Amino acid sequence: MKKITIAIDGLSSCGKSTMAKDLAREVGYVYVDTGAMYRAVTLFALRNNMFRADGSIDANALERSMGEISISFRLNEATARPDTYLNGERVEDDIRTMEVSGRVSQVAALPFVRSAMVAQQQAMGRDKGVVMDGRDIGTTVFPDAELKIYVTASPEVRARRRYDELKAKGMEADYGEILGNVEQRDYIDSHREVSPLRKADDAIELDNSLMTIAEQKQWLMERFREACSAAG
């Protein structure tokens, strides 16, 4: 069967990564978590004191350091899912903290960061057979992807999912803070100047507010089969 490119875009904390990881494993494709890439850059900036006291970022300092940032993914045999590595260090848990979540949209809006990450993402998916999720995969990274999905859910549902995820990992979590972060990220992601979050004209929208993970998997697998058949 001819391999295709699958682009899954959508709002923060709406389950894109879980859907994409499961589909990639099911069909034997490579999975790339582009959101984790931006989170890793944000973690690098935090660790190197590139955020000022007022919360703004020293963009010039980060731009000068982009050559020092190497992001890769390695399969975690225990979870059967890829973990994120920053300069050879596993940072999968570090990049999921609220501190990173609260700053990642700001970093992802920087043109030089997006340019660097998009170039890496396009290289990763050059041979097709890839599932990639993020904010601009179907509009900027792979505008010719054979299957484009745009995932959405209410802010309250997404905040609750994020809260439950953090608590399950034994991490501190405040629902009100998370809800505020979700709404703030929605605004920044959709209003940034470079590659803003938007639904591609040919994307299939999925509102998964009331769907179970099993229902999502079935729905996505059906769309995958349809796209493969159309691609020949």
C-alpha positions in Angstrom: 0.0 0.0 0.0 1.3 3.5 -0.9 2.5 5.4 2.1 1.0 8.8 2.8 1.7 11.8 5.0 -0.8 12.4 7.9 -1.1 15.9 9.4 -3.0 16.3 12.7 -3.4 19.9 13.8 -5.6 21.4 16.5 -5.9 23.2 19.8 -3.7 22.5 22.8 -4.5 19.6 25.1 -7.1 18.1 22.8 -5.5 14.7 22.5 -3.7 15.2 19.2 -0.5 13.5 20.4 -2.3 10.4 21.8 -4.3 10.0 18.6 -1.2 10.4 16.4 1.0 8.1 18.5 -1.6 5.4 18.5 -2.3 5.6 14.8 1.4 5.6 13.9 2.0 2.5 16.0 -1.1 0.8 14.5 -0.1 1.4 10.9 3.7 1.2 11.3 4.4 4.8 10.5 6.9 7.2 12.0 5.4 9.6 14.6 6.8 13.1 15.2 5.5 15.2 18.1 6.2 18.7 16.8 4.8 20.3 19.9 7.5 18.5 21.9 10.1 20.1 19.7 8.9 23.6 20.6 8.7 22.6 24.3 12.3 21.4 24.1 13.4 24.8 22.8 11.4 26.5 25.6 13.1 24.2 28.2 16.5 25.2 26.7 15.6 28.9 27.1 14.5 28.4 30.7 17.6 26.5 31.7 19.8 29.2 30.1 18.0 32.1 31.8 16.7 33.6 28.6 13.4 34.8 30.2 13.4 38.2 31.7 11.9 39.1 35.1 8.7 40.4 33.3 8.2 37.1 31.6 9.4 38.2 28.1 12.1 36.3 26.3 15.5 37.5 25.2 14.9 36.5 21.5 18.3 37.7 20.4 20.0 35.4 22.9 17.9 32.4 21.9 18.5 33.1 18.2 22.3 33.1 18.8 21.9 29.7 20.6 19.8 27.9 18.1 22.8 26.1 16.7 23.4 24.6 20.2 20.0 22.9 20.3 19.6 19.4 19.1 16.3 17.7 19.4 15.7 14.0 18.7 13.2 11.2 19.5 14.0 7.7 20.7 11.6 4.8 21.3 10.8 4.1 24.9 10.6 0.3 25.0 8.5 0.4 28.2 5.8 2.6 26.8 6.3 1.7 23.1 6.2 5.4 22.4 8.9 7.9 21.4 10.5 10.1 24.1 11.9 13.6 23.5 15.7 14.2 23.9 17.4 17.6 24.1 21.1 17.5 23.4 21.1 13.8 24.2 19.2 14.2 27.5 15.8 12.6 27.9 13.4 15.5 28.7 10.0 14.0 28.1 8.8 14.8 31.6 10.6 18.1 32.0 8.9 19.6 28.9 5.4 18.7 30.2 5.5 21.0 33.3 3.3 24.0 33.7 6.3 26.2 33.6 7.1 25.1 30.0 3.4 25.1 29.1 3.1 28.7 30.2 5.9 29.8 27.9 5.9 27.5 24.9 3.5 29.6 22.7 5.6 32.6 23.2 8.7 30.7 22.0 6.8 29.0 19.2 5.7 32.4 17.8 9.3 33.5 17.1 9.9 33.4 13.3 13.5 32.0 13.6 12.3 29.2 15.9 9.5 28.2 13.6 11.8 28.3 10.6 14.3 26.0 12.2 11.7 23.5 13.5 9.7 23.5 10.2 12.9 22.7 8.3 13.6 19.7 10.6 10.0 18.5 10.4 10.0 18.6 6.6 13.2 16.6 6.6 11.7 14.0 8.9 8.7 13.5 6.7 10.4 13.7 3.3 9.9 9.9 2.6 6.2 9.9 3.7 4.9 7.2 6.0 4.8 9.7 8.8 2.2 11.0 11.3 2.9 14.5 12.6 0.9 16.5 15.0 1.1 20.2 15.9 -0.4 23.6 15.0 0.7 24.2 11.4 1.4 20.8 9.9 -1.4 20.8 7.4 -1.0 24.5 6.5 2.7 25.1 6.6 4.8 22.0 7.1 3.0 19.6 4.8 0.3 21.5 2.8 0.1 18.6 0.4 -0.5 15.9 3.1 -2.9 13.3 1.9 -4.8 13.2 5.2 -5.3 16.3 7.3 -7.2 16.3 10.6 -8.1 19.3 12.7 -8.9 18.4 16.3 -10.9 20.6 18.7 -12.6 20.4 22.0 -14.0 22.8 24.6 -11.5 24.6 26.8 -13.0 23.1 29.9 -12.7 19.5 28.6 -9.1 20.1 27.5 -8.1 21.7 30.9 -9.7 18.7 32.7 -7.7 16.2 30.5 -4.5 18.1 31.2 -5.2 18.2 34.9 -5.9 14.5 35.0 -2.7 13.8 33.0 -0.5 15.8 35.4 -2.1 14.2 38.5 -1.6 10.7 37.1 2.1 11.5 36.8 2.2 12.6 40.4 2.8 16.2 39.4 1.2 19.3 41.0 -1.8 20.7 39.1 -4.4 23.4 39.6 -7.4 23.2 37.3 -8.0 27.0 37.2 -4.4 27.7 36.3 -4.5 25.1 33.6 -7.8 26.4 32.1 -6.2 29.9 32.0 -3.2 28.5 30.3 -5.3 26.6 27.7 -7.2 29.8 26.8 -4.1 31.9 26.7 -2.4 29.4 24.4 -5.4 29.3 22.1 -5.2 33.1 21.7 -1.5 33.2 21.1 -1.4 30.3 18.7 -4.2 31.6 16.6 -3.0 35.2 16.5 0.7 34.9 16.0 2.2 36.4 12.9 4.0 33.4 11.5 2.1 30.2 10.8 -0.9 30.9 13.0 -3.1 28.0 14.1 -6.0 27.5 11.7 -7.9 24.7 10.0 -6.6 23.9 6.6 -9.3 24.3 3.9 -9.1 20.6 3.1 -8.8 19.3 6.7 -11.4 17.1 8.3 -12.6 18.5 11.6 -13.0 16.3 14.7 -14.6 17.7 17.9 -13.6 15.0 20.4 -15.1 16.7 23.5 -17.5 13.8 24.1 -15.6 10.9 22.5 -13.7 8.1 24.1 -10.2 7.2 23.1 -11.5 4.0 21.5 -14.0 6.0 19.5 -11.4 8.4 18.3 -9.1 5.5 17.2 -11.8 3.9 15.2 -12.8 7.3 13.6 -9.2 8.1 12.7 -8.5 4.6 11.3 -11.5 4.9 9.0 -10.2 8.3 7.7 -6.7 6.7 7.2 -8.1 3.9 5.1 -10.1 6.3 3.0 -7.1 8.5 2.4 -4.9 5.5 1.5 -7.5 4.3 -1.0 -7.8 7.7 -2.6 -4.0 7.9 -2.9 -3.9 4.7 -4.8 
